[in-house]
Amino acid sequence: MNARATVTPASAAADHIVLRLPQRQDGADLHDLIARCPPLDLNSRYAYLLLCEHHAATCVVAQVNGELAGAITAYILPAQPDTLFIWQVAVAPAMQGQRLGSRMLDHLAARCALSHGFRRIETTISPSNLGSRKLFNSYARRHHAGIEAKPFLGSSDFGKGQHEEEWLYQIGPGLCAV
């Protein structure tokens, strides 16, 4: 795959979007996709290779015309085996506004609910990331789940580097609406 190739909305509408487990060879393309999706934090290629290798069962990638067009990285929280933690949601700029993020999230949640039996989703979102807030609020509404948000990581937790605070969003049964 070549993550630098341009996926166009017209070609996505005409062709089938494939949602699948990531494979090790997707790691470098996943890194390149994240680099094109601000405000996501770009991690090392090694980190994305490990996610594709060690956490493939709790992640999803979307392909359009054989090119990586989106991805969600996630894992089951070790101390809370009933909670799926969504780390990053990336949608190629040309594919934004086509509900690809929602399709990937629904697909991943359904697959992980069957295989891991999780009952909750958690994620962190910076206040300026309106797209992620809309995505997770929409997911909660579609699935008739409660959603709560609370401060989680302050900007000072990130050290001297400039980083916006992160709020913890929890979605699941027994939670209230934000």
C-alpha positions as CSV (number, residue, x, y, z in Angstrom):
1,M,0.0,0.0,0.0
2,N,1.0,3.6,-0.5
3,A,-0.4,5.9,2.1
4,R,0.7,8.9,0.1
5,A,-1.6,8.1,-2.7
6,T,-4.7,10.3,-2.7
7,V,-8.0,8.7,-2.0
8,T,-10.7,10.8,-3.5
9,P,-14.3,11.0,-2.2
10,A,-15.6,10.3,-5.8
11,S,-13.6,7.0,-6.0
12,A,-14.7,6.1,-2.4
13,A,-18.4,6.5,-3.4
14,A,-17.9,4.3,-6.5
15,D,-15.8,1.6,-4.9
16,H,-16.2,-0.6,-1.9
17,I,-14.7,0.4,1.5
18,V,-13.0,-2.6,3.1
19,L,-12.9,-2.6,7.0
20,R,-10.4,-5.1,8.3
21,L,-7.9,-6.0,11.0
22,P,-4.5,-4.2,10.5
23,Q,-1.5,-6.3,9.6
24,R,2.2,-5.6,10.4
25,Q,2.8,-4.2,7.0
26,D,0.1,-1.5,7.6
27,G,2.2,0.1,10.4
28,A,4.3,2.5,8.2
29,D,1.2,3.5,6.2
30,L,-0.7,4.0,9.4
31,H,2.1,6.4,10.6
32,D,1.8,8.3,7.4
33,L,-2.0,8.6,7.7
34,I,-1.8,9.9,11.2
35,A,0.8,12.5,10.0
36,R,-1.8,13.8,7.6
37,C,-4.5,14.0,10.3
38,P,-3.9,16.9,12.7
39,P,-4.5,17.4,15.5
40,L,-3.6,13.7,16.2
41,D,-0.3,13.2,18.0
42,L,2.2,11.5,15.7
43,N,4.0,8.6,17.4
44,S,6.9,6.6,16.0
45,R,6.6,4.2,13.2
46,Y,7.7,1.5,15.7
47,A,4.6,2.3,17.9
48,Y,2.3,1.8,14.9
49,L,4.0,-1.4,13.9
50,L,3.5,-2.7,17.4
51,L,-0.2,-1.7,17.4
52,C,-0.7,-3.5,14.1
53,E,1.2,-6.6,15.4
54,H,0.1,-6.8,19.1
55,H,-3.3,-5.1,19.1
56,A,-4.7,-5.9,15.7
57,A,-7.7,-7.6,17.3
58,T,-8.8,-4.3,18.8
59,C,-8.0,-2.1,15.9
60,V,-9.5,-1.5,12.4
61,V,-8.2,-0.1,9.2
62,A,-10.3,1.1,6.2
63,Q,-9.1,0.7,2.6
64,V,-10.5,2.4,-0.5
65,N,-9.1,1.2,-3.8
66,G,-6.4,-0.7,-1.9
67,E,-5.2,2.5,-0.1
68,L,-5.3,3.2,3.6
69,A,-8.2,5.7,4.1
70,G,-8.8,5.4,7.8
71,A,-7.9,3.6,11.0
72,I,-8.9,3.3,14.7
73,T,-6.2,2.1,17.1
74,A,-7.5,0.7,20.4
75,Y,-6.8,-1.8,23.2
76,I,-8.5,-3.4,26.1
77,L,-7.6,-1.7,29.4
78,P,-5.5,-4.2,31.4
79,A,-7.1,-3.2,34.8
80,Q,-10.6,-3.0,33.2
81,P,-11.1,-5.9,30.8
82,D,-14.7,-4.7,30.1
83,T,-13.4,-1.4,28.7
84,L,-12.2,-0.8,25.1
85,F,-9.8,2.3,25.1
86,I,-9.8,4.1,21.7
87,W,-6.4,5.6,21.2
88,Q,-6.6,7.3,17.8
89,V,-9.2,7.7,15.1
90,A,-7.8,8.8,11.7
91,V,-9.6,9.5,8.5
92,A,-7.7,10.6,5.4
93,P,-8.5,14.3,4.6
94,A,-10.2,13.4,1.3
95,M,-12.5,11.0,3.1
96,Q,-13.7,13.3,5.9
97,G,-17.3,14.1,6.0
98,Q,-18.4,10.7,4.6
99,R,-19.1,9.0,8.0
100,L,-16.0,6.7,7.6
101,G,-15.1,7.3,11.3
102,S,-18.6,6.3,12.4
103,R,-18.5,3.2,10.2
104,M,-15.1,2.1,11.6
105,L,-16.2,2.8,15.2
106,D,-19.4,0.8,14.8
107,H,-17.5,-2.1,13.1
108,L,-14.8,-2.2,15.7
109,A,-17.2,-1.9,18.7
110,A,-19.3,-4.7,17.3
111,R,-16.3,-7.0,16.6
112,C,-14.7,-6.3,20.0
113,A,-18.0,-6.8,21.9
114,L,-18.3,-10.3,20.4
115,S,-14.6,-11.3,20.9
116,H,-13.8,-9.5,24.2
117,G,-17.2,-8.9,25.8
118,F,-16.4,-5.2,26.6
119,R,-19.2,-3.1,28.1
120,R,-17.6,0.4,27.9
121,I,-15.6,2.6,25.6
122,E,-13.2,5.1,26.8
123,T,-11.2,7.7,24.9
124,T,-9.4,11.0,25.5
125,I,-10.2,14.1,23.5
126,S,-8.6,17.5,23.6
127,P,-11.1,20.4,23.9
128,S,-10.3,21.7,20.4
129,N,-10.9,18.4,18.7
130,L,-14.5,19.0,17.7
131,G,-14.6,16.1,15.2
132,S,-13.8,13.5,17.8
133,R,-16.3,14.9,20.2
134,K,-19.0,14.8,17.5
135,L,-18.0,11.2,16.6
136,F,-18.2,9.8,20.1
137,N,-21.4,11.8,21.0
138,S,-23.0,10.4,17.8
139,Y,-21.9,6.9,18.7
140,A,-23.5,7.2,22.1
141,R,-26.8,8.4,20.6
142,R,-26.9,5.7,18.0
143,H,-26.3,3.0,20.6
144,H,-28.5,4.5,23.3
145,A,-25.5,4.6,25.7
146,G,-24.7,7.2,28.3
147,I,-21.6,9.4,27.9
148,E,-19.6,11.3,30.5
149,A,-16.6,13.5,30.2
150,K,-14.2,14.7,32.8
151,P,-10.7,16.2,33.0
152,F,-8.0,13.6,32.7
153,L,-4.6,14.8,31.7
154,G,-3.6,18.4,32.2
155,S,-1.3,20.2,29.8
156,S,1.4,20.1,32.6
157,D,1.3,16.3,32.6
158,F,2.9,16.4,29.1
159,G,6.0,18.1,30.5
160,K,7.5,21.2,28.9
161,G,6.2,20.4,25.4
162,Q,3.1,22.3,24.3
163,H,0.1,20.0,24.5
164,E,-3.5,20.7,25.1
165,E,-5.3,19.0,28.1
166,E,-7.1,15.8,27.4
167,W,-10.6,14.9,28.7
168,L,-11.6,11.3,29.4
169,Y,-14.9,10.3,27.7
170,Q,-16.6,7.2,29.0
171,I,-19.4,5.6,27.0
172,G,-21.6,2.8,28.2
173,P,-24.5,1.6,30.2
174,G,-25.3,3.4,33.5
175,L,-23.7,6.6,32.4
176,C,-25.4,10.0,32.0
177,A,-25.5,12.2,28.9
178,V,-22.9,14.9,28.6
